[in-house]
Amino acid sequence: MVDDKMVTHFVCKGGCGGVSPDADLCQAPTCSKFNAPFDPCGCTDGLHGAPPKTEEPEEAAL
């Protein structure tokens, strides 16, 4: 049995957030990597190498 989370996928690192199961080219005209190949990614957390987002602490009431 193959764990789908472990299968390599491909992501655009140009800012458009493109993700593909295949090694495609970016198709977002406004992306800085338009027509550039996606990069391989083997993440299992869905963040594609991005650092995890942390919540901003609430400001203390004065």
Backbone as numpy.savetxt, mean C-alpha at the origin, in Angstrom:
# Nx Ny Nz CAx CAy CAz Cx Cy Cz
-2.90 -26.14 1.44 -3.75 -24.95 1.44 -2.87 -23.71 1.44
-3.20 -22.72 0.62 -2.43 -21.50 0.51 -3.13 -20.40 1.30
-2.34 -19.72 2.14 -2.87 -18.59 2.90 -2.80 -17.36 2.01
-3.96 -16.80 1.62 -4.00 -15.66 0.72 -3.23 -14.46 1.26
-3.13 -14.33 2.59 -2.43 -13.19 3.16 -0.93 -13.27 2.88
-0.40 -14.46 2.59 1.02 -14.62 2.37 1.41 -14.47 0.91
0.46 -14.43 0.02 0.72 -14.33 -1.40 1.24 -12.92 -1.72
2.32 -12.86 -2.49 2.85 -11.56 -2.87 1.83 -10.81 -3.72
1.72 -9.54 -3.46 0.88 -8.66 -4.25 1.75 -7.47 -4.64
1.21 -6.54 -5.38 1.99 -5.44 -5.90 1.32 -4.12 -5.56
2.12 -3.13 -5.18 1.58 -1.84 -4.76 2.29 -0.70 -5.48
1.57 0.39 -5.66 2.16 1.61 -6.21 2.63 2.45 -5.04
3.86 2.90 -5.10 4.41 3.72 -4.02 4.45 5.19 -4.42
3.62 5.56 -5.39 3.59 6.94 -5.85 2.54 7.80 -5.18
1.78 7.24 -4.26 0.80 8.04 -3.54 -0.64 7.78 -3.89
-0.91 7.01 -4.94 -2.30 6.76 -5.33 -2.92 5.61 -4.54
-2.09 4.78 -3.92 -2.60 3.66 -3.13 -2.99 2.45 -3.95
-2.53 2.37 -5.19 -2.87 1.24 -6.05 -2.34 -0.08 -5.54
-3.17 -1.12 -5.58 -2.80 -2.48 -5.17 -3.32 -3.43 -6.23
-2.50 -4.43 -6.58 -2.90 -5.39 -7.60 -2.32 -6.76 -7.29
-3.02 -7.82 -7.65 -2.45 -9.16 -7.49 -1.39 -9.44 -8.56
-1.35 -8.60 -9.59 -0.41 -8.77 -10.70 0.57 -7.60 -10.76
1.70 -7.81 -11.43 2.72 -6.77 -11.59 2.29 -5.81 -12.69
1.33 -4.96 -12.39 0.79 -4.01 -13.35 1.57 -2.70 -13.35
1.17 -1.81 -14.24 1.67 -0.44 -14.26 0.61 0.44 -13.62
1.05 1.50 -12.95 0.10 2.44 -12.35 -0.72 3.11 -13.44
-2.02 3.14 -13.24 -2.93 3.73 -14.22 -3.59 5.01 -13.74
-3.12 5.56 -12.62 -3.71 6.79 -12.08 -2.96 8.00 -12.65
-3.58 8.75 -13.55 -2.89 9.87 -14.21 -2.33 10.92 -13.27
-2.91 11.07 -12.09 -2.43 12.09 -11.15 -1.34 11.58 -10.22
-1.00 10.31 -10.31 0.01 9.70 -9.44 1.42 10.06 -9.93
2.34 10.23 -9.00 3.72 10.55 -9.37 4.42 9.38 -10.05
3.84 8.17 -9.95 4.42 6.99 -10.61 3.50 6.48 -11.72
2.77 7.37 -12.36 1.90 7.00 -13.48 2.72 6.27 -14.54
2.21 5.13 -14.99 2.84 4.26 -15.99 4.12 3.58 -15.49
4.42 3.67 -14.21 5.57 2.97 -13.63 5.09 1.63 -13.08
5.97 0.61 -13.05 5.55 -0.69 -12.52 5.31 -0.65 -11.01
4.33 -1.43 -10.58 4.07 -1.58 -9.15 5.25 -2.32 -8.52
5.44 -2.12 -7.21 6.49 -2.80 -6.46 5.91 -4.03 -5.78
6.68 -5.14 -5.73 6.18 -6.33 -5.03 6.07 -6.07 -3.54
5.09 -6.66 -2.91 4.85 -6.50 -1.47 4.38 -7.82 -0.90
4.95 -8.24 0.19 4.55 -9.49 0.81 3.96 -9.28 2.19
3.47 -8.09 2.47 2.95 -7.80 3.80 1.75 -8.69 4.12
1.55 -8.90 5.40 0.39 -9.68 5.85 -0.57 -8.81 6.65
-0.21 -7.53 6.84 -1.05 -6.66 7.66 -1.86 -5.66 6.85
-1.68 -5.66 5.52 -2.43 -4.75 4.67 -1.91 -3.32 4.65
-0.78 -3.08 5.32 -0.23 -1.73 5.38 0.80 -1.49 4.28
1.23 -2.52 3.59 2.18 -2.43 2.47 3.45 -1.69 2.84
3.97 -1.96 4.02 5.23 -1.37 4.44 5.09 -0.01 5.10
3.87 0.50 5.18 3.65 1.79 5.84 3.67 1.60 7.35
4.18 2.58 8.07 4.15 2.45 9.53 2.71 2.48 10.03
2.43 1.75 11.09 1.06 1.75 11.61 0.65 3.13 12.08
-0.61 3.48 11.83 -1.12 4.78 12.26 -1.39 4.72 13.76
-1.01 5.78 14.44 -1.29 5.87 15.86 -2.26 7.01 16.08
-3.10 6.82 17.06 -4.08 7.86 17.35 -3.41 8.99 18.10
-3.80 10.20 17.76 -3.27 11.37 18.45 -3.90 11.43 19.83
-3.08 11.69 20.85 -3.68 11.81 22.20 -4.56 13.04 22.27
-5.65 12.90 23.00 -6.55 14.03 23.15 -5.88 15.10 24.01
-6.10 16.35 23.64 -5.51 17.43 24.42 -6.23 17.54 25.76
-5.44 17.75 26.79 -6.02 17.87 28.12 -6.80 19.17 28.23
-7.92 19.11 28.89 -8.73 20.31 29.09 -8.01 21.24 30.05
-7.98 22.51 29.73 -7.30 23.48 30.60 -8.21 24.04 31.62
